Amino acid sequence: MTETRRYDVALADEQASLRRVAMLVASGVEPGPLFDALAGEVAALFGADISAVVRFEGDGTVTVMGAHGGPHSPKARAPIDPDYVVGAVYRTGEPAGFDLRDWDGEPPAVVRDLGVRSALATPVVVEGDLWGAITIASLESALLAGSERRLADFSALFATAIANAQSQEALAALAEEQAALRRVAMLVARDVSPSEIFSAVSEQVARVFNSAAGVLRFEDGSAVVFAGVANIDIPVGARWEFQEGMTSAEVYATGRPARVEDVDWSSVEGDVGEASRQHGTRSIVGCPIFVEGRLWGTIVVSSRQDLLPPDTEERLERFTELIATAIANAAARQARAQLAEEQAALRRVATLVAEGAEPEAVFSAVAQEVAHVLDVALSAVVRYEADGTATKVGAWGHENPFPVGTSWKLDQTILPALVAATRLPARVGNYAEVPGEIATALTRVAGIHSAVGAPILVGGQLWGMMMALSTEEKPLPDDAETRLAAFTELIATAISNTTARTELIESRARIVAAGDEARRRIERDLHDGTQQRLVSLALVARAAAADLPAQSSDVGEKLSSIAAGLGAAVEELQELSRGIHPAILSDAGLGPALEALALRSPIPVQLEVRTKERYPEPVEVAAYFVASESLANAAKHSRASRIDVALAIDTERLLLSVRDDGIGGADPGRGSGLVGLRDRVEALGGSLEITSKPFGGTSLVAALPIRH
């Protein structure tokens, strides 16, 4: 065959090979099979024993992407031999050749290992960047002259194939990333818990980057806590202290993304070194997570084999935004729930205050509500005394070393003393650092770590303080003092109400006592003065009538009539004095006084007196007049055939009941009699209940405290 003929055949073969390669490139075959096919075409066309497509990694190594002949396997990595053709291309970006006949000295290692006699390599440039090289080698003969130019034609096709593959990979990666972002965004929109979001983000990021991933929360400025993990054997909740070389530590220090690559983990100690050795980590990238402008944590990805792409930080930011939204949403939900719980607690306490509950009940209720709202182990209401001590008047919690009623000197305490001195809220960060028996007892018995207190001001004066005590090592919320203040205002209102109520009761009691004393004085003056004078005059008139002669019968009759009138006036005056203040009540007591009332009643009275004790005079007087007014009303309006009156003692209350079987229908709000009775009873701290259904009779029950 002539030289021309051989050239034409070679050219035809080359063109056919190029067309086949071009068709493979155009068909979008996967990169692995495509590179192997290309290596085979090149080897066949150039009569080479070995051919390979290699990618430069930028770290002095190459990765075999496709090969024909020889020991190479796909994805195998090897150092670049600077004396071989691949090293020359990597150095210069130009084609390079090797012929053992022209080589002086020791040949390159790859030549010795494979038995190469000649080799060629041409660069593969993708979108202006040196991507790798195509290399062919012969074990028997020298490669044909001009092969560098012909091989360059294939490198152009290789570059196109690689660009297409990279474009396809980029599109696939973008699609997968967008799908991952959508999945996470849907979880965020559904307001699932942050822990679920952290796990989902870790899994999606690990899938997108084909790596291990984790969401880490910064804690105390010195450590991270794993909130979500994927593809790495680290449990959620694990806590790692910051150490040199940690991407998360650098992120915390700078607030910017951080990257660590190709570290010799064998010399790194601690959790980071151990985990990286076990995982075979080559590349780590961390990106900060900001929540409402504050650095919350970081998301970290780590790769075993390949370096993470240069745009990893930018792509991670899209996930950190979703995490930040989820955390902010959760915080908002928690804040709303906290506000609702706090408002409900305040309403419950306010209801107690409005109902006039005793301060002790309010103190206990407030202590319990504060403990639940602030999620603390103990809470207490403390009252400052005039002698420089503080007394616990309300508390809630378990393992409390100081029960209600315990008093301390202010100089023995920290928090009560601070509040007393400043009249401002105060807190203790760590009771373990506080000297004294009280602090020791709190830490030893109840495990208290920190506390916060707020003053209770009543009428502008410092009355006491409210305090919340926590067993957690983390500090109490920054707004704890403000939240306590809302409860201290209710305590102050309860104390003010009780004081005002007590003053009102005492004032009314003084008025009633003054009235009773006036009645007693009037009754005494009538008995000792006017009544005695009338009795004396009646006696004088009868004596004068008896001394008259028989012929003066008309004068005697007049004197006798005068004496009878004076006697009737005395009886009327006695009845009037009994209505003002019955002498029998002062002399004999409530039982006999009620018997006298029963005897005078026009309606039969069934009287049952179960106590014969004497009670404070205001109590007996009030009970007497309740019975007297009730019997008088029954006689006037009830049309009853019987009245039952009962007197009994119930713990510390005197109970008087008056019931009739009349027509009922009495209106406690009409007429001054019943209103006056209620005022008298309530002035003593008692109560008066009246029931009067139409045709169902009338029932009246008075309860009077014995110790007013």
C-alpha positions as CSV (number, residue, x, y, z in Angstrom):
1,M,0.0,0.0,0.0
2,T,1.4,3.4,-1.0
3,E,2.1,6.1,1.5
4,T,-0.8,8.2,0.2
5,R,-3.1,5.2,0.5
6,R,-2.0,4.6,4.1
7,Y,-2.5,8.3,5.0
8,D,-6.0,8.2,3.5
9,V,-6.9,5.1,5.5
10,A,-5.5,6.6,8.7
11,L,-7.4,9.8,8.1
12,A,-10.6,7.9,7.4
13,D,-10.2,5.9,10.6
14,E,-9.5,9.1,12.5
15,Q,-12.6,10.8,11.1
16,A,-14.7,7.8,11.8
17,S,-13.4,7.6,15.4
18,L,-14.0,11.3,15.9
19,R,-17.6,10.9,14.6
20,R,-18.2,8.0,17.0
21,V,-16.9,10.1,19.8
22,A,-18.9,13.1,18.7
23,M,-22.1,10.9,18.6
24,L,-21.3,9.6,22.2
25,V,-20.9,13.2,23.4
26,A,-24.1,14.4,21.7
27,S,-26.1,11.4,23.1
28,G,-25.4,12.5,26.7
29,V,-23.9,9.2,27.8
30,E,-22.9,9.2,31.5
31,P,-19.4,10.5,32.2
32,G,-17.9,7.2,33.4
33,P,-18.9,5.1,30.4
34,L,-18.2,8.0,28.0
35,F,-14.6,8.4,29.3
36,D,-14.0,4.7,29.0
37,A,-15.3,4.7,25.5
38,L,-13.2,7.7,24.5
39,A,-10.1,6.0,26.0
40,G,-10.8,2.9,23.9
41,E,-11.3,4.9,20.7
42,V,-8.0,6.8,21.2
43,A,-6.1,3.6,22.0
44,A,-7.5,1.9,18.9
45,L,-6.9,4.9,16.6
46,F,-3.3,5.4,17.8
47,G,-2.4,1.8,18.3
48,A,-1.6,2.5,21.9
49,D,-1.4,-0.2,24.5
50,I,-2.6,2.1,27.3
51,S,-4.8,5.2,27.2
52,A,-6.4,7.2,30.0
53,V,-8.4,10.3,30.7
54,V,-7.2,11.9,34.0
55,R,-8.5,14.9,36.0
56,F,-6.2,17.3,37.8
57,E,-7.3,17.7,41.4
58,G,-5.2,20.8,42.3
59,D,-3.5,19.1,45.2
60,G,-0.7,17.4,43.2
61,T,-2.8,14.3,42.4
62,V,-4.8,13.1,39.4
63,T,-8.0,11.0,39.3
64,V,-8.4,8.5,36.5
65,M,-11.8,9.2,35.0
66,G,-11.6,6.6,32.1
67,A,-9.0,4.1,30.9
68,H,-8.2,1.4,28.4
69,G,-5.5,-1.2,29.0
70,G,-3.1,-1.0,31.9
71,P,-3.7,-1.3,35.6
72,H,-5.8,1.9,35.9
73,S,-9.3,1.6,37.5
74,P,-12.0,4.4,37.4
75,K,-11.7,7.0,40.1
76,A,-8.2,5.8,41.1
77,R,-6.1,8.6,42.4
78,A,-2.3,8.9,42.2
79,P,0.3,11.5,42.7
80,I,1.5,13.4,39.6
81,D,4.9,12.3,38.4
82,P,6.6,15.6,37.4
83,D,9.0,13.8,35.0
84,Y,6.2,12.1,33.1
85,V,4.0,13.5,30.3
86,V,1.0,14.1,32.6
87,G,3.3,16.2,34.9
88,A,4.5,18.2,32.0
89,V,1.0,19.0,30.9
90,Y,0.0,19.9,34.5
91,R,3.0,22.2,34.6
92,T,2.8,23.9,31.2
93,G,-0.7,23.4,30.0
94,E,0.9,22.3,26.7
95,P,1.0,18.8,24.9
96,A,4.0,16.7,26.0
97,G,5.7,13.6,24.7
98,F,8.1,10.9,26.1
99,D,10.4,8.4,24.3
100,L,12.6,6.1,26.3
101,R,15.3,6.2,23.6
102,D,15.8,9.8,24.2
103,W,15.8,9.6,28.0
104,D,19.1,9.9,29.9
105,G,19.3,8.5,33.5
106,E,16.7,6.9,35.6
107,P,13.3,6.8,33.8
108,P,10.1,8.0,35.6
109,A,8.5,5.6,38.1
110,V,5.4,5.1,35.9
111,V,7.6,4.1,33.0
112,R,9.4,1.5,35.0
113,D,6.2,0.2,36.6
114,L,4.3,-0.2,33.3
115,G,7.1,-0.8,30.9
116,V,6.3,2.2,28.8
117,R,8.5,2.9,25.8
118,S,6.8,6.0,24.5
119,A,3.9,8.2,25.6
120,L,1.9,11.3,24.6
121,A,-0.4,13.6,26.6
122,T,-2.5,16.6,25.6
123,P,-4.3,19.0,27.8
124,V,-8.1,19.0,28.2
125,V,-9.2,22.6,28.7
126,V,-12.9,23.1,29.8
127,E,-14.3,26.5,29.6
128,G,-10.9,28.1,29.7
129,D,-9.6,26.1,32.7
130,L,-7.1,23.2,32.6
131,W,-9.3,20.3,33.6
132,G,-7.0,17.3,32.9
133,A,-5.3,15.4,30.2
134,I,-5.6,12.6,27.6
135,T,-2.6,10.3,27.7
136,I,-1.6,7.4,25.5
137,A,1.3,5.0,25.9
138,S,3.0,2.3,23.8
139,L,4.9,-0.6,25.4
140,E,6.6,-1.7,22.1
141,S,7.2,1.1,19.7
142,A,7.4,4.8,19.3
143,L,4.1,6.6,18.6
144,L,3.5,8.0,15.2
145,A,4.8,11.5,14.5
146,G,2.1,14.2,14.5
147,S,0.1,12.3,17.1
148,E,0.1,15.3,19.4
149,R,-2.0,17.3,16.9
150,R,-4.4,14.4,16.2
151,L,-4.7,13.7,19.9
152,A,-5.6,17.4,20.5
153,D,-8.7,16.9,18.2
154,F,-9.9,14.3,20.7
155,S,-9.2,16.6,23.6
156,A,-11.6,19.2,22.2
157,L,-14.3,16.5,22.0
158,F,-13.4,15.5,25.5
159,A,-13.7,19.1,26.7
160,T,-17.2,19.3,25.1
161,A,-18.2,16.0,26.7
162,I,-16.9,17.2,30.1
163,A,-18.6,20.6,29.8
164,N,-21.9,18.8,28.9
165,A,-21.5,16.4,31.8
166,Q,-20.7,19.2,34.2
167,S,-23.6,21.1,32.9
168,Q,-25.9,18.1,33.4
169,E,-24.4,17.5,36.8
170,A,-24.9,21.2,37.7
171,L,-28.5,21.0,36.6
172,A,-29.1,17.8,38.4
173,A,-27.5,19.2,41.5
174,L,-29.5,22.4,41.3
175,A,-32.7,20.4,40.8
176,E,-31.9,18.2,43.8
177,E,-30.9,21.2,45.9
178,Q,-34.2,23.0,45.0
179,A,-36.1,19.9,45.8
180,A,-34.3,19.6,49.2
181,L,-35.0,23.3,49.9
182,R,-38.7,22.8,49.0
183,R,-39.0,19.8,51.3
184,V,-37.4,21.7,54.2
185,A,-39.5,24.8,53.4
186,M,-42.7,22.7,53.6
187,L,-41.7,21.5,57.0
188,V,-41.0,25.1,58.1
189,A,-44.4,26.2,56.8
190,R,-46.1,23.4,58.7
191,D,-44.6,24.8,62.0
192,V,-43.1,21.4,62.9
193,S,-40.7,21.3,65.9
194,P,-37.2,22.7,65.5
195,S,-35.7,19.3,66.2
196,E,-37.5,17.8,63.2
197,I,-36.3,20.7,61.1
198,F,-32.7,20.2,62.2
199,S,-32.8,16.5,61.4
200,A,-34.4,17.2,58.0
201,V,-31.9,19.9,57.1
202,S,-29.0,17.6,58.0
203,E,-30.4,14.8,55.9
204,Q,-31.1,17.0,52.9
205,V,-27.7,18.8,53.0
206,A,-25.9,15.4,53.3
207,R,-27.8,14.2,50.2
208,V,-27.2,17.3,48.2
209,F,-23.4,17.4,48.9
210,N,-23.0,13.6,49.2
211,S,-21.4,14.1,52.6
212,A,-22.0,14.1,56.3
213,A,-23.8,17.0,57.7
214,G,-25.0,18.5,61.0
215,V,-26.8,21.4,62.6
216,L,-24.9,22.7,65.6
217,R,-26.1,25.2,68.2
218,F,-23.6,27.5,70.0
219,E,-23.7,27.2,73.8
220,D,-22.1,29.4,76.4
221,G,-19.7,30.9,73.8
222,S,-17.4,27.9,74.3
223,A,-19.0,24.9,72.8
224,V,-21.4,23.5,70.3
225,V,-24.3,21.1,70.7
226,F,-25.4,18.8,67.9
227,A,-29.0,19.6,67.1
228,G,-29.2,17.4,64.0
229,V,-26.9,14.9,62.2
230,A,-26.8,12.8,59.1
231,N,-24.3,10.2,57.8
232,I,-22.0,10.5,60.8
233,D,-21.9,8.6,64.1
234,I,-22.4,11.5,66.5
235,P,-25.6,11.5,68.7
236,V,-27.9,14.5,68.7
237,G,-27.3,16.4,72.0
238,A,-23.5,15.7,72.0
239,R,-21.6,18.7,73.3
240,W,-18.1,19.6,71.9
241,E,-15.9,22.2,73.5
242,F,-14.3,24.6,71.0
243,Q,-10.8,23.7,70.0
244,E,-8.3,25.0,67.5
245,G,-9.0,23.9,63.9
246,M,-12.8,23.5,64.4
247,T,-14.8,25.2,61.7
248,S,-17.6,25.9,64.1
249,A,-15.2,27.7,66.5
250,E,-14.0,29.9,63.6
251,V,-17.6,30.6,62.5
252,Y,-18.4,31.6,66.1
253,A,-15.3,33.8,66.3
254,T,-15.9,35.6,62.9
255,G,-19.6,35.2,62.2
256,R,-18.5,34.1,58.6
257,P,-18.3,30.8,56.8
258,A,-15.2,28.7,57.5
259,R,-13.4,25.9,55.6
260,V,-10.9,23.3,56.7
261,E,-9.2,21.0,54.1
262,D,-6.6,18.2,54.0
263,V,-5.7,18.2,57.7
264,D,-3.5,15.5,59.2
265,W,-6.1,14.3,61.7
266,S,-3.7,11.9,63.3
267,S,-2.2,14.7,65.2
268,V,-5.5,16.3,66.3
269,E,-6.8,15.4,69.7
270,G,-10.2,15.6,71.2
271,D,-13.7,14.9,69.8
272,V,-12.9,16.6,66.5
273,G,-9.8,14.6,65.7
274,E,-11.4,11.3,66.7
275,A,-14.6,11.8,64.7
276,S,-12.6,13.1,61.7
277,R,-10.3,10.1,61.8
278,Q,-13.2,7.7,62.0
279,H,-15.1,9.4,59.2
280,G,-12.0,9.9,57.0
281,T,-12.7,13.6,56.7
282,R,-10.9,15.4,54.0
283,S,-12.9,18.7,53.6
284,I,-15.2,20.5,56.1
285,V,-17.2,23.7,55.5
286,G,-19.3,25.5,58.1
287,C,-21.8,28.3,57.5
288,P,-23.3,30.6,60.3
289,I,-27.0,30.5,61.3
290,F,-28.3,34.0,62.3
291,V,-31.7,34.2,64.0
292,E,-33.1,37.8,64.1
293,G,-29.6,39.2,63.8
294,R,-28.0,37.0,66.5
295,L,-25.5,34.2,65.8
296,W,-27.4,31.1,66.8
297,G,-25.2,28.2,65.5
298,T,-23.8,26.7,62.3
299,I,-24.5,24.1,59.7
300,V,-21.5,21.9,58.8
301,V,-20.8,19.5,55.9
302,S,-17.8,17.2,55.7
303,S,-16.6,15.2,52.8
304,R,-14.6,12.0,52.8
305,Q,-12.9,11.9,49.4
306,D,-13.4,15.0,47.3
307,L,-12.9,18.6,48.3
308,L,-16.2,20.3,48.8
309,P,-17.1,22.6,45.8
310,P,-16.1,26.3,46.0
311,D,-19.7,27.4,46.1
312,T,-20.6,25.2,49.1
313,E,-20.7,28.2,51.4
314,E,-23.1,30.1,49.2
315,R,-25.4,27.0,48.7
316,L,-25.4,26.3,52.5
317,E,-26.7,29.8,53.1
318,R,-30.0,28.9,51.6
319,F,-30.5,26.2,54.1
320,T,-29.4,28.4,57.0
321,E,-32.1,30.9,56.1
322,L,-34.7,28.1,56.4
323,I,-33.3,27.0,59.7
324,A,-33.3,30.6,61.0
325,T,-37.0,30.9,59.9
326,A,-37.9,27.7,61.7
327,I,-36.1,28.8,64.9
328,A,-37.8,32.2,64.7
329,N,-41.2,30.6,64.1
330,A,-40.7,28.3,67.1
331,A,-39.5,31.2,69.3
332,A,-42.6,33.2,68.2
333,R,-44.9,30.2,69.0
334,Q,-43.2,29.7,72.3
335,A,-43.5,33.4,73.1
336,R,-47.2,33.4,72.3
337,A,-47.8,30.3,74.4
338,Q,-45.7,31.8,77.2
339,L,-47.7,35.0,77.0
340,A,-51.0,33.1,76.9
341,E,-50.0,31.0,79.9
342,E,-48.8,34.1,81.8
343,Q,-52.0,36.0,81.1
344,A,-54.1,33.1,82.2
345,A,-52.0,32.9,85.4
346,L,-52.5,36.6,86.0
347,R,-56.2,36.3,85.4
348,R,-56.5,33.5,87.9
349,V,-54.7,35.5,90.6
350,A,-56.7,38.7,89.7
351,T,-59.9,36.8,90.1
352,L,-58.8,35.7,93.6
353,V,-57.9,39.3,94.4
354,A,-61.3,40.6,93.1
355,E,-63.2,38.0,95.1
356,G,-61.6,39.3,98.2
357,A,-59.5,36.2,99.0
358,E,-57.4,36.4,102.1
359,P,-53.8,37.5,101.5
360,E,-52.4,34.1,102.5
361,A,-54.5,32.4,99.8
362,V,-53.2,35.0,97.3
363,F,-49.6,34.5,98.3
364,S,-49.8,30.7,97.8
365,A,-51.6,31.1,94.5
366,V,-49.1,33.7,93.2
367,A,-46.1,31.5,94.3
368,Q,-47.5,28.5,92.4
369,E,-48.4,30.5,89.3
370,V,-44.9,32.2,89.2
371,A,-43.2,28.8,89.6
372,H,-45.1,27.4,86.6
373,V,-44.8,30.5,84.4
374,L,-41.0,30.9,84.9
375,D,-40.5,27.1,85.1
376,V,-38.6,27.2,88.4
377,A,-38.3,24.7,91.2
378,L,-39.2,27.1,94.1
379,S,-40.9,30.4,94.5
380,A,-41.7,32.5,97.6
381,V,-43.4,35.7,98.8
382,V,-41.4,37.4,101.5
383,R,-42.6,40.2,103.9
384,Y,-40.2,42.7,105.4
385,E,-40.8,43.3,109.1
386,A,-40.2,46.4,111.2
387,D,-37.5,44.6,113.2
388,G,-35.2,44.2,110.2
389,T,-36.2,40.6,109.4
390,A,-37.8,39.0,106.5
391,T,-40.7,36.4,106.8
392,K,-41.7,33.9,104.2
393,V,-45.5,34.3,104.0
394,G,-46.2,32.2,100.8
395,A,-44.3,29.5,98.9
396,W,-44.5,26.8,96.3
397,G,-42.2,23.9,95.5
398,H,-40.7,20.7,96.7
399,E,-37.7,20.1,98.9
400,N,-38.0,23.6,100.4
401,P,-35.7,24.0,103.4
402,F,-37.6,27.0,104.7
403,P,-41.3,26.6,105.3
404,V,-43.9,29.4,105.4
405,G,-43.5,31.4,108.6
406,T,-39.7,31.2,108.6
407,S,-37.9,34.5,109.4
408,W,-34.4,35.6,108.8
409,K,-32.4,38.7,109.5
410,L,-31.8,40.6,106.4
411,D,-28.0,40.6,106.9
412,Q,-28.2,36.8,106.6
413,T,-29.7,36.9,103.1
414,I,-28.5,38.0,99.7
415,L,-31.5,38.5,97.5
416,P,-34.0,39.9,100.0
417,A,-31.3,42.2,101.3
418,L,-30.5,43.4,97.8
419,V,-34.1,44.2,97.1
420,A,-34.7,45.8,100.5
421,A,-31.6,48.0,100.0
422,T,-32.4,49.2,96.5
423,R,-36.2,48.7,96.2
424,L,-35.3,47.4,92.7
425,P,-35.3,43.9,91.1
426,A,-32.2,41.8,91.7
427,R,-30.8,38.4,90.9
428,V,-28.2,35.8,92.1
429,G,-26.4,34.0,89.4
430,N,-24.9,31.1,91.3
431,Y,-25.8,30.3,94.9
432,A,-22.8,28.0,95.1
433,E,-20.6,31.1,95.2
434,V,-22.7,32.8,97.9
435,P,-21.5,32.4,101.6
436,G,-23.8,31.8,104.5
437,E,-26.0,29.1,106.0
438,I,-29.1,30.1,104.0
439,A,-27.4,29.8,100.6
440,T,-25.8,26.5,101.7
441,A,-29.2,25.1,102.7
442,L,-30.7,26.2,99.4
443,T,-28.0,24.5,97.3
444,R,-27.6,21.4,99.5
445,V,-31.3,20.6,100.2
446,A,-33.1,22.1,97.2
447,G,-30.3,22.2,94.6
448,I,-30.9,25.9,93.9
449,H,-28.5,27.4,91.4
450,S,-29.9,30.9,90.7
451,A,-32.7,33.2,91.8
452,V,-34.4,36.5,90.8
453,G,-36.5,38.8,93.0
454,A,-38.8,41.8,92.5
455,P,-40.0,44.3,95.2
456,I,-43.7,44.5,96.4
457,L,-44.7,48.1,96.9
458,V,-47.9,48.9,98.7
459,G,-49.0,52.5,98.7
460,G,-45.5,53.5,97.6
461,Q,-44.0,51.7,100.6
462,L,-41.8,48.6,100.4
463,W,-43.8,45.8,101.8
464,G,-41.8,42.7,100.7
465,M,-40.6,40.9,97.7
466,M,-41.4,38.0,95.3
467,M,-38.7,35.6,94.4
468,A,-38.2,32.7,91.9
469,L,-35.4,30.1,92.5
470,S,-34.1,27.8,89.7
471,T,-32.2,24.5,89.9
472,E,-31.1,24.8,86.3
473,E,-27.5,25.8,85.6
474,K,-28.6,28.0,82.7
475,P,-29.5,31.6,83.8
476,L,-33.0,32.6,84.3
477,P,-34.7,34.5,81.4
478,D,-33.6,38.1,80.9
479,D,-37.2,39.3,81.3
480,A,-37.8,37.4,84.5
481,E,-37.8,40.5,86.6
482,T,-40.4,42.2,84.4
483,R,-42.6,39.2,84.4
484,L,-42.4,39.0,88.2
485,A,-43.5,42.6,88.5
486,A,-46.9,41.8,87.0
487,F,-47.5,39.4,89.9
488,T,-46.1,41.7,92.6
489,E,-48.7,44.3,91.5
490,L,-51.5,41.8,92.1
491,I,-50.0,41.0,95.5
492,A,-49.9,44.7,96.3
493,T,-53.5,45.1,95.2
494,A,-54.6,42.1,97.4
495,I,-52.8,43.6,100.4
496,S,-54.3,47.0,99.8
497,N,-57.7,45.5,99.4
498,T,-57.4,43.5,102.6
499,T,-56.1,46.5,104.5
500,A,-59.0,48.7,103.2
501,R,-61.5,45.9,104.0
502,T,-60.1,45.4,107.5
503,E,-60.2,49.2,108.1
504,L,-63.7,49.3,106.8
505,I,-64.8,46.4,109.0
506,E,-63.1,47.9,112.0
507,S,-64.7,51.3,111.3
508,R,-68.2,49.8,111.0
509,A,-67.6,47.8,114.2
510,R,-66.6,50.9,116.1
511,I,-69.8,52.6,114.8
512,V,-71.9,49.6,115.9
513,A,-70.1,49.5,119.3
514,A,-70.7,53.2,119.8
515,G,-74.4,52.8,118.9
516,D,-74.7,49.9,121.3
517,E,-73.0,51.9,124.0
518,A,-75.4,54.8,123.4
519,R,-78.4,52.4,123.6
520,R,-77.1,50.9,126.8
521,R,-76.7,54.4,128.3
522,I,-80.2,55.4,127.2
523,E,-81.6,52.2,128.7
524,R,-79.7,52.8,131.9
525,D,-80.8,56.4,132.1
526,L,-84.4,55.4,131.5
527,H,-84.3,52.7,134.1
528,D,-82.4,54.6,136.7
529,G,-84.0,58.0,136.1
530,T,-87.3,58.4,134.3
531,Q,-88.7,54.9,135.1
532,Q,-87.9,55.3,138.8
533,R,-89.5,58.7,139.0
534,L,-92.6,57.4,137.3
535,V,-92.8,54.5,139.8
536,S,-92.3,57.0,142.7
537,L,-95.0,59.2,141.4
538,A,-97.4,56.3,141.1
539,L,-96.7,55.3,144.7
540,V,-97.2,58.8,145.9
541,A,-100.6,59.0,144.0
542,R,-101.7,55.7,145.5
543,A,-100.7,56.8,149.0
544,A,-102.5,60.1,148.6
545,A,-105.6,58.3,147.4
546,A,-105.5,56.1,150.5
547,D,-105.1,59.0,152.9
548,L,-108.2,60.9,151.6
549,P,-111.4,60.8,153.7
550,A,-114.3,58.7,152.4
551,Q,-116.3,61.8,151.3
552,S,-113.6,62.6,148.8
553,S,-114.2,59.6,146.6
554,D,-114.0,61.5,143.4
555,V,-110.6,62.8,144.2
556,G,-109.5,59.4,145.2
557,E,-110.6,57.9,142.0
558,K,-108.7,60.5,140.1
559,L,-105.6,59.8,142.1
560,S,-106.0,56.1,141.5
561,S,-106.4,56.7,137.8
562,I,-103.3,58.8,137.8
563,A,-101.4,56.0,139.6
564,A,-102.7,53.4,137.1
565,G,-101.6,55.7,134.2
566,L,-98.2,56.1,135.7
567,G,-97.9,52.3,136.0
568,A,-98.9,51.8,132.4
569,A,-96.3,54.4,131.4
570,V,-93.7,52.5,133.3
571,E,-94.6,49.3,131.5
572,E,-94.4,51.1,128.1
573,L,-91.1,52.6,129.1
574,Q,-89.8,49.2,130.1
575,E,-90.9,47.8,126.6
576,L,-89.2,50.8,125.0
577,S,-86.0,50.3,126.9
578,R,-86.0,46.6,126.0
579,G,-86.1,47.7,122.3
580,I,-83.3,50.1,122.9
581,H,-81.1,47.6,124.8
582,P,-82.6,44.7,126.9
583,A,-81.2,44.7,130.4
584,I,-81.7,40.9,130.6
585,L,-79.1,40.5,127.8
586,S,-76.5,42.3,129.8
587,D,-77.5,40.6,133.1
588,A,-78.3,37.0,132.1
589,G,-76.9,36.5,128.6
590,L,-78.2,35.6,125.1
591,G,-80.1,32.5,126.0
592,P,-82.4,34.0,128.5
593,A,-82.8,37.1,126.3
594,L,-84.0,34.9,123.5
595,E,-86.4,33.1,125.8
596,A,-87.9,36.5,126.8
597,L,-88.3,37.3,123.1
598,A,-90.0,34.0,122.5
599,L,-92.4,34.5,125.3
600,R,-93.5,37.9,124.0
601,S,-94.0,36.7,120.4
602,P,-97.6,36.5,119.3
603,I,-96.7,33.5,117.1
604,P,-95.6,30.3,118.9
605,V,-91.9,30.0,119.0
606,Q,-89.9,26.7,119.3
607,L,-86.6,27.8,120.8
608,E,-83.5,25.6,120.8
609,V,-80.4,27.0,122.5
610,R,-77.4,24.6,122.2
611,T,-74.9,26.9,124.0
612,K,-75.0,28.6,127.3
613,E,-71.6,30.3,127.0
614,R,-71.3,34.1,127.2
615,Y,-69.8,35.7,124.1
616,P,-68.4,39.2,123.4
617,E,-71.1,41.8,124.0
618,P,-71.2,43.0,120.3
619,V,-71.8,39.4,119.2
620,E,-74.6,38.8,121.7
621,V,-76.2,42.2,120.9
622,A,-76.1,41.5,117.2
623,A,-77.7,38.0,117.6
624,Y,-80.4,39.4,119.9
625,F,-81.5,42.1,117.5
626,V,-81.4,39.7,114.5
627,A,-83.8,37.5,116.5
628,S,-85.9,40.4,117.6
629,E,-86.3,42.0,114.2
630,S,-87.0,38.5,112.6
631,L,-89.8,37.8,115.1
632,A,-91.3,41.3,114.7
633,N,-91.3,40.9,110.9
634,A,-92.8,37.5,111.1
635,A,-95.6,38.8,113.3
636,K,-96.3,41.6,110.9
637,H,-96.1,39.9,107.5
638,S,-95.6,36.1,107.5
639,R,-99.0,34.8,108.5
640,A,-97.0,31.9,110.0
641,S,-98.3,29.4,112.5
642,R,-94.9,28.6,114.0
643,I,-91.4,30.0,114.2
644,D,-88.3,27.9,114.9
645,V,-85.3,29.7,116.6
646,A,-82.0,27.9,117.1
647,L,-78.7,29.1,118.6
648,A,-75.5,27.0,118.2
649,I,-71.8,27.2,118.0
650,D,-69.8,26.2,114.9
651,T,-66.0,26.2,115.5
652,E,-65.4,29.9,115.9
653,R,-68.8,31.2,114.8
654,L,-72.0,31.7,116.6
655,L,-74.9,30.6,114.4
656,L,-78.5,31.9,114.8
657,S,-81.3,30.7,112.6
658,V,-84.9,31.9,112.5
659,R,-87.4,30.0,110.3
660,D,-91.1,30.4,109.9
661,D,-93.8,28.5,107.9
662,G,-95.4,31.6,106.6
663,I,-96.2,32.9,103.0
664,G,-92.6,33.9,102.3
665,G,-91.8,36.5,99.6
666,A,-89.7,38.7,101.9
667,D,-87.4,41.1,100.0
668,P,-84.1,41.7,101.8
669,G,-83.5,44.8,99.8
670,R,-86.8,46.5,100.8
671,G,-87.2,48.2,104.2
672,S,-84.5,49.3,106.5
673,G,-84.9,46.6,109.1
674,L,-83.2,43.7,107.3
675,V,-80.6,46.1,105.7
676,G,-79.7,47.3,109.1
677,L,-79.4,43.8,110.4
678,R,-77.0,42.9,107.6
679,D,-74.9,46.0,108.2
680,R,-74.7,45.1,111.9
681,V,-73.7,41.5,111.2
682,E,-71.2,42.3,108.5
683,A,-69.6,45.1,110.6
684,L,-68.5,42.3,112.9
685,G,-67.1,40.3,110.1
686,G,-70.1,37.9,109.9
687,S,-72.6,37.1,107.3
688,L,-76.4,37.1,107.0
689,E,-78.3,34.8,104.6
690,I,-82.0,35.3,103.9
691,T,-84.1,32.8,101.9
692,S,-87.8,33.6,101.3
693,K,-89.5,31.8,98.5
694,P,-93.2,32.6,97.8
695,F,-95.4,30.3,99.9
696,G,-92.3,28.6,101.2
697,G,-91.7,30.4,104.4
698,T,-88.8,32.6,105.3
699,S,-85.4,31.5,106.6
700,L,-82.7,33.7,108.1
701,V,-79.2,32.5,109.2
702,A,-76.7,34.8,110.9
703,A,-73.1,33.6,111.3
704,L,-71.0,35.8,113.7
705,P,-67.3,35.3,114.4
706,I,-66.7,34.8,118.1
707,R,-63.2,36.3,118.1
708,H,-63.7,39.6,116.3
